[in-house]
Amino acid sequence: MLREVDRTRLEHELAARLTGENFNVFNILRLSASEVRTHSAFIAELLDPQGSHGQGSLYLKLFLKQLNIDDVAFIAEGSKVLVEHSISKVDPQKATGGRIDILLEDKNCRHIVIENKIYAIDQDDQLLRYHKAFPGEPIYYLTLKKEDPSAQSLGLTCSDGDRASLLKRMTDLKVVCISYSDQLLHWLEDCHKASVSLPVIRETIFQYENLI
């Protein structure tokens, strides 16, 4: 068994040398776990129709498709993407305010809220505060492996934190759990395929895929 493991390891090392996949700019610059500077910034730039990629709403449409959001619910063309968007100063007593990781806004002023959670812990009433700022609009809770938000983040107490209560509260607040390992990675694969004739963008997306 150990010989088999060692042979597999050597095969992976050889493949990495032949493809150069270990040369990853995000790892080299020690940005692999930076929630704001790397992940939110890179995702938002791809989603932004006015982004430096110059491809308009192409990547945003692929993202909406991955989340099963149609053109009626959110219009990609002419939309805005905001990073670390402040809705107001946090008021713990009223459970309002905060800073949204990624906020999408279409020309009809409809919104999609993305809470990007990698290694940071949930803040008290965090998703409840975002719901109050944009009532009735979806909040996507993005984690590495589709973890549930905490009871406190949803405005519940620890004693209300059983699975059934969490699911009901998430439904009430329109919170949807998505993950880097599923929806985000599949979206990046779609973006990569759509960028086949754009070598700089294609290879940058590919490096980010490898990072994920």
N, C-alpha and C positions, 0 to 999 in steps of 0.2 A: 504493500500500500504506500509506503514511504517513497519507494522508487517511482511509483506512478505519480505521486504528488510532485516529486522533484522534476520528473520529465515534463509534466504539465506546466510547472513554473518556468522551466527553461524555454518551452515553446512560446509562452506568453512574453517572456523577455525578448526572444528573437523577433516575434511579431512587432513588439514595440519599437525595436531598433530599426526594423525595415520600414515601418510606417512613420516613425518619428512622433508617435502619439504622446510620448512622455514630455515632449516640448510643448508645454501649455502656458501661455502668457499669463493667465489668471493665477496659476500656481506659482510661477516665477516671481510675480509681483506681490505674492502673499495676499491675494485678494479673494481666495477661494471661499472663505466663510464670511466675507463682509456683506451683511444683509443689505445695507443701504448703498454703499459705494460700488458694489459689484452687481448683485442680483437684481435689486429693484431698479437700479439705473439701466442695466443692460436690457432687461425685460421691457421697461417703459420705452426705451429708445426704439426697439423693434416694433412695439405697438403703435408708436406715434406716427400718424400719417404725414406729419411734417418733419420726421426724423431724418438724420443725416444719411440714412440708407438710400433715400431718394426713390423709394418704391411705393410711395403713397400709402394707401390703406391695405396693401397686399397682405402684410403679416398680421395686421389687426383682424382682417376678415378670416384668416386661417385660425386665429385664436378664438374668435366668436364661434366658428364652426366646431372647434374642439369642445367648446362648452355648450353646444346646442342652443346658441342664441341666434335668432333669425333677424332679418333686416327690419321687421316690424318692431321688435323689442329694443333694438339699438342700431342706429345708422352709422356705419363705419366712416363714410366719406365726410370730411369736414369736422371730425371729432377732435377733441383735445385730450392729451394725456398729461397728468400732473403727478410729480413725484414728491413725497414728503409734504403733502398738502395740509396746511393747518386750517381746521374748521373753526377753532377758537381756543382760548386758554381752557385747560381742563378745570372743570368745577366738580369736585367729588360729591358735593351735596346734591347737586341737580343731575349728576351723571351725564354731563355734556362736555363737548370739546374734545380736542386731541389732534393728532397728526396722522393722516392716512398715507400709507406707504405708496400706493398707486391708485389714482382716481381717473376713470375714463368718463368723459362727458360728450354726448353727441349734440348735434345742432338743435335738437328739440329739448335740450336740457335734461335728458335722461342720463342716469349715472350707473356705473359699475364700480364698486369698491373692492379693492384687493388688499387684504391684510397679509403681508409677506412675513412668515414666521419660520425662521430656520433654527437658531439655537436660543433666541430670546424667550423669556417667559411672558405669559399674558399679563396685561395690566388689568386692574380692577375696572369692571364695567366697560372695557374697551370696545367690544363689539356692540354693546347696548348703546354706547355714545355715538358710534357711527350710524347705527340704525336711526337714532333720533335726528341726526343731521340729514339723513337721506331716507326717510320712512318709505317703506314699500319697495325699495330698490335693492337689488341683490348685493350681498357681501360675500366675496370668495375668500375663504380662509385657506391660504396656500402654505403647506408644510412639506417636509421632506417625504413623509410616507403616509399622508392623509390622516394625521392625528386629529382628534376632536379638540375644540377649544375648551378651556376650563370653565367650570360653572361660574366662577367669579367674573370672567370676561363677558359672560352672557347676562350678568346682572342677577345671578342666582347665588344662594348661600351654599356653603359646602354640604350642608345636610340635604340640599335639593339636587345634588350632583349625580344622582343615579342616571343610568343610560337613557331610560324612558323620558325623564325630565329634561335631559340635555337635548334629545332629539326634538321634543315638542318646542322647546325654547328656540332652537335653531330654525325650526320651521316658521315660528312666529316672527323671528327677526330676519328671515330670508337669508340665513347663513348657509353657504354650500361649501363643503370641504373638498379641496382639490390638492394634488400633490406634484412635487417635482418628478417623482418616479413614474407618474402616469401621465396626466393631462399635459403638464409642461414639457416633458420630454417628447411626447408624441407631436406636440405643436412645433417644437424645435426641429424635429425630423421633417415635418411638412415645410417649414421655412427653408431648411437646407435644400430640399428637392426643388423648391420654387426659385432658388438662387443659383441654379446650376450654371447659368451664364454670367454670374457676377462673382468672380473669383475671390475678391477681398472679403465681401460679405459672406459668401459661402464658407470660406475657411474659418472666419471668425465665429460664425454660428457653430461650425463643426467643433471648434475648440471648446466652446461653451457646452455643447452636448457632451463632450468627453469629461468636462468638469462635473456635470450633473451625474 
